[in-house]
């Protein structure tokens, strides 16, 4: 998670905890338009498929069809009276892309920056934790990510048998890793 996203989510979480709306000046940082989200999701599909042409072929479009390219590049529309408008992806095309790539309905409209990052901890279980425990979970995740970014291996794969509400059972054992020295308590 980027520092920018972390700061955005921190503001949102603090506001939600206090039952307040985020300050008006931060709203433009907190919310993306559906057009922005769909362009980001299109980029994810392009990465999965290998190219924009491959995405188009998956939809049944010809290799020469420029619709997806125009959306991706925010090309100015030439078919409307207002030629300052950029080409955007409508809901019918978004649903076709989801179906063609086996994504759940609404996936194209969901901001990828706000996806839940954990497979074995449900959002409901996390929200039920007090702030101290949430801090511990966040610090553990941050530390594990830093280890991964430094190339340090963790001691084993994630447990596939872990229940969805496993909060106090870590999927990785960091303390047992040979490169880790135990910290004094």
Residue frames relative to the residue before (quaternion, step in Angstrom):
aa qw qx qy qz dx dy dz
X 1.0000 0.0000 0.0000 0.0000 0.00 0.00 0.00
X 0.4426 -0.7104 0.4818 0.2593 3.54 -0.81 0.97
X 0.6197 -0.5291 0.4189 0.4007 3.56 -1.25 0.44
X 0.6193 0.5519 -0.3339 0.4476 3.58 1.03 -0.81
X 0.6874 0.4670 -0.2851 0.4777 3.57 0.85 -0.99
X 0.6271 0.5426 -0.3359 0.4466 3.56 0.97 -0.82
X 0.6594 0.4927 -0.3062 0.4783 3.59 0.97 -0.83
X 0.6250 0.5371 -0.3330 0.4583 3.60 1.00 -0.82
X 0.7046 0.4627 -0.2666 0.4672 3.55 0.84 -1.03
X 0.5982 0.5651 -0.3597 0.4399 3.57 1.07 -0.67
X 0.6521 0.4993 -0.3115 0.4779 3.58 0.93 -0.88
X 0.6591 0.5051 -0.3123 0.4614 3.58 0.90 -0.92
X 0.6739 0.4999 -0.3017 0.4527 3.60 0.85 -0.95
X 0.6511 0.5054 -0.3211 0.4664 3.59 0.95 -0.82
X 0.6550 0.5036 -0.3132 0.4683 3.57 0.96 -0.83
X 0.6574 0.5015 -0.3167 0.4648 3.58 0.95 -0.85
X 0.6331 0.5348 -0.3321 0.4504 3.59 0.98 -0.81
X 0.7284 0.3988 -0.2254 0.5095 3.58 1.06 -0.72
X 0.4044 -0.7319 0.4468 0.3180 3.57 1.36 0.02
X 0.5042 0.6030 -0.4482 0.4256 3.57 0.98 0.91
X 0.4834 -0.6037 0.5340 0.3415 3.54 -1.25 0.41
X 0.5799 -0.5668 0.4323 0.3944 3.62 -1.12 0.53
X 0.6074 -0.5480 0.4090 0.4043 3.62 -1.11 0.55
X 0.6168 -0.6017 0.3689 0.3485 3.56 -1.00 0.89
X 0.6696 0.5172 -0.3169 0.4287 3.61 0.93 -0.82
X 0.6796 0.4701 -0.2987 0.4774 3.61 1.22 -0.31
X 0.4568 0.7179 -0.4438 0.2810 3.59 1.20 -0.29
X 0.6622 0.5003 -0.3258 0.4528 3.61 0.93 -0.77
X 0.6484 0.4894 -0.3247 0.4844 3.62 1.19 -0.39
X 0.7097 0.4982 -0.2493 0.4313 3.56 1.10 -0.66
X 0.7857 0.2974 -0.1263 0.5274 3.57 1.07 -0.68
X 0.1813 -0.7485 0.6282 0.1104 3.53 -1.04 0.85
X 0.4975 -0.6168 0.5000 0.3494 3.55 -1.17 0.48
X 0.6270 -0.5304 0.4030 0.4039 3.55 -1.23 0.41
X 0.6001 0.5586 -0.3616 0.4439 3.60 1.11 -0.61
X 0.6491 0.5052 -0.3152 0.4733 3.61 0.97 -0.83
X 0.6610 0.5093 -0.3044 0.4594 3.56 0.91 -0.93
X 0.6732 0.4937 -0.3075 0.4566 3.59 0.90 -0.86
X 0.6219 0.5158 -0.3490 0.4748 3.61 1.06 -0.62
X 0.6379 0.5138 -0.3271 0.4713 3.59 1.02 -0.78
X 0.6636 0.4920 -0.3012 0.4762 3.57 0.97 -0.86
X 0.6042 0.5384 -0.3573 0.4662 3.60 1.05 -0.68
X 0.6377 0.5217 -0.3257 0.4637 3.59 0.98 -0.81
X 0.6255 0.5226 -0.3350 0.4726 3.61 1.06 -0.71
X 0.6584 0.5002 -0.3071 0.4711 3.59 0.96 -0.84
X 0.6157 0.5347 -0.3414 0.4674 3.58 1.05 -0.77
X 0.6471 0.5109 -0.3166 0.4691 3.59 0.96 -0.84
X 0.6600 0.5074 -0.3019 0.4645 3.59 0.98 -0.87
X 0.7453 0.4218 -0.2175 0.4683 3.57 0.88 -1.00
X 0.5349 -0.6423 0.3982 0.3778 3.58 1.16 -0.51
X 0.7957 -0.0917 0.0614 0.5956 3.58 1.13 -0.51
X 0.6324 -0.5219 0.4158 0.3934 3.52 -1.32 0.30
X 0.6134 0.5426 -0.3410 0.4615 3.58 1.08 -0.73
X 0.6450 0.5187 -0.3210 0.4603 3.61 0.99 -0.81
X 0.6152 0.5225 -0.3443 0.4797 3.60 1.06 -0.71
X 0.6599 0.5139 -0.3004 0.4584 3.57 0.92 -0.91
X 0.6462 0.5153 -0.3180 0.4645 3.57 0.98 -0.84
X 0.6145 0.5491 -0.3377 0.4549 3.58 1.05 -0.78
X 0.6864 0.4572 -0.2621 0.5012 3.57 1.19 -0.64
X 0.5261 -0.6289 0.4157 0.3935 3.55 1.24 -0.29
X 0.4583 0.6663 -0.4604 0.3661 3.60 1.23 0.33
X 0.5222 -0.6112 0.4789 0.3527 3.56 -1.17 0.49
X 0.6345 -0.5441 0.3907 0.3856 3.57 -1.22 0.46
X 0.6850 0.4857 -0.2827 0.4636 3.60 1.17 -0.48
X 0.4830 0.6636 -0.4432 0.3604 3.60 1.26 -0.16
X 0.2406 -0.8214 0.5081 0.0958 3.58 -0.71 1.08
X 0.3351 0.7853 -0.4765 0.2096 3.59 1.28 0.03
X 0.7183 0.4466 -0.2668 0.4620 3.59 0.70 -1.05
X 0.6261 0.5325 -0.3326 0.4623 3.58 1.04 -0.72
X 0.6528 0.5103 -0.3118 0.4649 3.57 0.97 -0.84
X 0.6412 0.5015 -0.3239 0.4821 3.60 1.02 -0.76
X 0.6613 0.5233 -0.3036 0.4434 3.57 0.85 -1.00
X 0.7714 0.3689 -0.1755 0.4880 3.58 0.89 -0.96
X 0.3820 -0.7480 0.4595 0.2889 3.58 1.32 0.07
X 0.1128 0.8231 -0.5418 0.1276 3.55 0.93 0.97
X 0.5333 -0.6095 0.4823 0.3339 3.53 -1.16 0.65
X 0.4655 -0.6837 0.4925 0.2709 3.53 -1.00 0.88
X 0.2230 -0.7865 0.5623 0.1241 3.58 -0.92 0.86
X 0.6655 0.5309 -0.2977 0.4320 3.59 1.24 -0.21
X 0.6671 0.4663 -0.3185 0.4859 3.61 1.18 0.07
X 0.6363 -0.5197 0.4002 0.4061 3.52 -1.27 0.29
X 0.7217 0.3696 -0.2180 0.5432 3.57 1.02 -0.82
X 0.1395 -0.8415 0.5195 0.0508 3.57 -0.09 1.29
X 0.5238 0.5992 -0.4366 0.4196 3.59 1.22 0.36
X 0.5445 0.6101 -0.4021 0.4119 3.60 1.25 -0.24
X 0.3496 -0.7258 0.5516 0.2163 3.53 -1.07 0.75
X 0.5757 -0.5759 0.4563 0.3587 3.54 -1.25 0.52
X 0.0490 -0.8022 0.5950 -0.0082 3.57 -0.81 1.03
X 0.4909 -0.6424 0.5046 0.3027 3.52 -1.29 0.40
X 0.2906 -0.7624 0.5563 0.1575 3.55 -0.78 1.03
X 0.7053 -0.4740 0.3291 0.4119 3.55 -1.29 0.22
X 0.6373 0.5263 -0.3687 0.4253 3.66 0.86 -0.72
X 0.6699 0.4766 -0.3022 0.4825 3.61 0.94 -0.83
X 0.6187 0.5405 -0.3445 0.4543 3.59 1.01 -0.76
X 0.6690 0.4894 -0.3026 0.4705 3.61 0.94 -0.88
X 0.6254 0.5332 -0.3370 0.4594 3.62 1.05 -0.76
X 0.6467 0.5135 -0.3184 0.4655 3.59 0.99 -0.84
X 0.6386 0.5264 -0.3278 0.4556 3.58 0.94 -0.88
X 0.6757 0.4912 -0.2908 0.4664 3.58 0.88 -0.95
X 0.6731 0.5148 -0.2982 0.4393 3.59 0.90 -0.93
X 0.7696 0.3357 -0.1804 0.5123 3.59 1.07 -0.67
X 0.5219 -0.6828 0.3946 0.3251 3.58 1.24 0.28
X 0.4124 0.6949 -0.4786 0.3436 3.56 1.11 0.66
X 0.5558 -0.6023 0.4350 0.3729 3.59 -1.11 0.52
X 0.6023 -0.5590 0.4192 0.3862 3.57 -1.16 0.59
X 0.7621 0.3204 -0.2690 0.4941 3.56 -0.87 1.01
X 0.4465 0.7120 -0.4407 0.3154 3.59 1.28 -0.20
X 0.6602 0.5178 -0.3121 0.4457 3.59 0.96 -0.82
X 0.7096 0.4532 -0.2469 0.4797 3.60 1.20 -0.49
X 0.6130 0.5583 -0.3363 0.4466 3.59 1.29 -0.10
X 0.4588 -0.7043 0.4771 0.2568 3.57 -0.67 1.15
X 0.4002 -0.7404 0.4813 0.2450 3.62 -0.59 1.09
X 0.5922 0.5738 -0.3720 0.4262 3.61 1.16 -0.43
X 0.7330 0.4229 -0.2311 0.4801 3.57 1.17 -0.44
X 0.3748 0.7308 -0.4926 0.2877 3.59 1.22 0.28
X 0.5128 -0.6283 0.4911 0.3181 3.55 -1.13 0.69
X 0.3422 -0.8106 0.4417 0.1755 3.62 -0.56 1.10
X 0.7119 0.4749 -0.2597 0.4475 3.61 1.15 -0.38
X 0.3524 -0.7381 0.5389 0.2015 3.55 -1.02 0.84
X 0.7858 0.3425 -0.1714 0.4857 3.61 1.00 -0.72
X 0.6792 0.3718 -0.2929 0.5610 3.58 1.27 0.18
X 0.2939 -0.7726 0.5339 0.1780 3.56 -0.55 1.11
X 0.6136 -0.5501 0.4051 0.3958 3.61 -1.15 0.49
X 0.6284 0.5490 -0.3405 0.4334 3.59 1.04 -0.74
X 0.6502 0.5006 -0.3186 0.4744 3.60 0.96 -0.82
X 0.6504 0.5164 -0.3201 0.4559 3.58 0.94 -0.86
X 0.6751 0.4983 -0.3032 0.4517 3.59 0.88 -0.91
X 0.6382 0.5383 -0.3286 0.4415 3.59 1.14 -0.56
X 0.5567 0.6133 -0.3926 0.3998 3.62 1.22 -0.32
X 0.4698 -0.6276 0.5176 0.3429 3.56 -1.17 0.48
X 0.7164 -0.4835 0.2916 0.4098 3.59 -1.24 0.38
X 0.6158 0.5514 -0.3497 0.4409 3.60 1.03 -0.73
X 0.6907 0.4647 -0.2796 0.4783 3.59 0.90 -0.92
X 0.6048 0.5380 -0.3550 0.4677 3.59 1.06 -0.67
X 0.6335 0.5324 -0.3194 0.4617 3.58 1.04 -0.79
X 0.6428 0.5159 -0.3169 0.4693 3.58 1.02 -0.81
X 0.6449 0.5111 -0.3175 0.4712 3.59 0.95 -0.88
X 0.6722 0.4982 -0.3001 0.4581 3.59 0.88 -0.93
X 0.6605 0.5030 -0.3119 0.4621 3.60 0.93 -0.88
X 0.6460 0.5144 -0.3214 0.4634 3.60 0.99 -0.79
X 0.6618 0.4958 -0.3051 0.4724 3.58 0.94 -0.88
X 0.6412 0.5226 -0.3226 0.4601 3.59 0.95 -0.87
X 0.6645 0.5064 -0.3020 0.4590 3.58 0.91 -0.91
X 0.6542 0.5045 -0.3113 0.4697 3.59 0.96 -0.85
X 0.6490 0.5084 -0.3184 0.4680 3.60 0.98 -0.79
X 0.6362 0.5177 -0.3305 0.4669 3.57 0.98 -0.80
X 0.6293 0.5256 -0.3293 0.4683 3.59 1.00 -0.78
X 0.6650 0.5022 -0.3014 0.4634 3.57 0.93 -0.90
X 0.6683 0.4963 -0.3054 0.4623 3.58 0.97 -0.82
X 0.6614 0.4668 -0.3028 0.5030 3.59 1.17 -0.51
X 0.5390 -0.6498 0.3870 0.3707 3.57 1.27 -0.11
X 0.4492 0.6756 -0.4725 0.3443 3.57 1.19 0.22
X 0.3772 -0.7242 0.5327 0.2223 3.54 -0.93 0.91
X 0.3360 -0.6943 0.5929 0.2314 3.51 -1.18 0.58
X 0.5702 -0.6556 0.3876 0.3078 3.57 -1.15 0.50
X 0.8549 0.0061 -0.0568 0.5156 3.54 0.40 1.14
X 0.5894 -0.5866 0.4318 0.3494 3.49 -1.29 0.42
X 0.6273 -0.5062 0.4024 0.4339 3.56 -1.23 0.27
X 0.4921 -0.6542 0.4854 0.3070 3.55 -1.07 0.68
X 0.3029 -0.7668 0.5378 0.1760 3.57 -0.68 1.04
X 0.6721 0.4994 -0.2985 0.4581 3.58 1.21 -0.39
X 0.4322 0.7156 -0.4610 0.2978 3.60 1.25 0.04
X 0.4552 -0.6765 0.4955 0.2993 3.59 -0.92 0.84
X 0.6273 -0.5838 0.3666 0.3624 3.57 -1.17 0.60
X 0.7301 0.3838 -0.2533 0.5055 3.58 1.16 -0.35
X 0.3401 0.7501 -0.5015 0.2650 3.59 1.18 0.48
X 0.0237 -0.8234 0.5660 -0.0327 3.56 -0.21 1.26
X 0.7784 0.3551 -0.1888 0.4820 3.56 0.86 -0.94
X 0.6387 0.4809 -0.3390 0.4959 3.61 1.25 0.18
X 0.2511 -0.8028 0.5145 0.1666 3.63 -0.15 1.18
X 0.4855 -0.6659 0.4907 0.2831 3.55 -1.09 0.77
X 0.7598 0.2374 -0.1347 0.5900 3.60 1.19 -0.52
X 0.2677 -0.7382 0.5895 0.1894 3.54 -1.10 0.60
X 0.1987 -0.8161 0.5348 0.0916 3.58 -0.17 1.26
X 0.6298 0.5762 -0.3444 0.3907 3.58 0.99 -0.81
X 0.6894 0.4910 -0.2845 0.4501 3.58 1.05 -0.67
X 0.4841 0.6733 -0.4408 0.3435 3.59 1.20 -0.18
X 0.5133 -0.6898 0.4144 0.2981 3.63 -0.77 1.02
X 0.6849 0.4835 -0.3095 0.4487 3.62 1.03 -0.62
X 0.6196 0.5435 -0.3253 0.4636 3.56 1.31 -0.14
X 0.1937 -0.7447 0.6253 0.1301 3.54 -0.86 0.91
X 0.4955 -0.6551 0.4772 0.3124 3.52 -0.98 0.82
X 0.3563 -0.7323 0.5428 0.2054 3.53 -0.92 0.93
X 0.4960 -0.6312 0.4994 0.3260 3.53 -1.09 0.68
X 0.4369 -0.7233 0.4771 0.2414 3.53 -0.91 0.94
